[in-house]
Amino acid sequence: MTPAEIAYRDATRAEPSQMAQELQEILGQRSVAFAAGVQSPQAVGRWAAGKAEPQGEAEPRLRNLYKVVLVLRETESPQTIRAWLQGANPHLAHRAPLEVLREDDLGAAAAAVVDAAVVFADA
């Protein structure tokens, strides 16, 4: 299996609380909330604690972010993952991956950002 396929499998099987917990540890609540499209960073803490679940598009956006982090986590440090997600990316028309995950079509955004993460991790 490719890194993208493994990330897809693992993200599909993950519970929202597990994803939120791991993502907030690596990225912080604000970045996770931004990518998930929610106003309150505290919502991420509630998801991580299992006190609430993401609603609407927040869950698939959280899952997409988790896929990307799973790909990068195999070769990169948390600091590099944060920098990569927040920086302008030449494979994404010089947009930040977090911005693409938040603002673009769910399916297309996830595919583009995962592909860019695979390219970066393989470099």
C-alpha positions, -999 to +999 in steps of 0.1 A: +000+000+000+011+035-007+014+061+021-018+078+008-037+045+008-025+038+043-035+072+055-069+068+038-075+035+056-064+047+090-083+080+088-114+061+077-112+038+107-104+066+132-130+079+157-135+117+157-122+119+192-089+101+183-084+123+153-091+155+172-068+145+201-038+136+178-043+167+156-046+191+185-013+176+200+005+183+167-012+214+154-030+231+183-067+237+186-067+269+165-053+253+134-075+222+137-106+244+141-096+265+112-092+235+089-124+220+101-143+252+094-155+258+130-153+292+148-144+279+183-110+263+189-125+249+222-148+227+200-117+207+191-110+201+228-145+189+233-142+165+203-108+152+216-124+146+251-153+127+235-178+153+249-191+163+214-186+152+178-180+174+148-211+183+129-218+189+092-188+194+071-165+196+101-161+159+104-150+152+068-127+182+070-112+169+102-108+135+086-091+151+055-066+170+078-059+138+097-051+120+064-026+146+055-010+145+089-008+107+088+012+110+055+036+136+068+040+121+103+058+091+088+088+112+078+084+147+094+085+162+129+055+180+144+073+214+138+078+206+101+042+194+098+029+227+112+052+247+090+041+227+059+004+231+066+007+268+072+031+278+044+024+287+008+027+255-013+038+254-049+017+223-056-014+241-044-011+273-064+010+288-036-019+285-011-014+271+024-027+235+027-048+245+058-065+271+037-072+246+008-086+221+033-110+247+048-121+265+017-122+242-012-145+213-023-141+185+003-131+158-022-109+178-045-092+196-016-083+164+002-069+148-029-048+178-038-034+183-003-027+146+002-009+145-031+012+175-022+020+159+012+031+127-005+054+147-028+069+165+001+073+134+023+090+116-006+114+145-014 
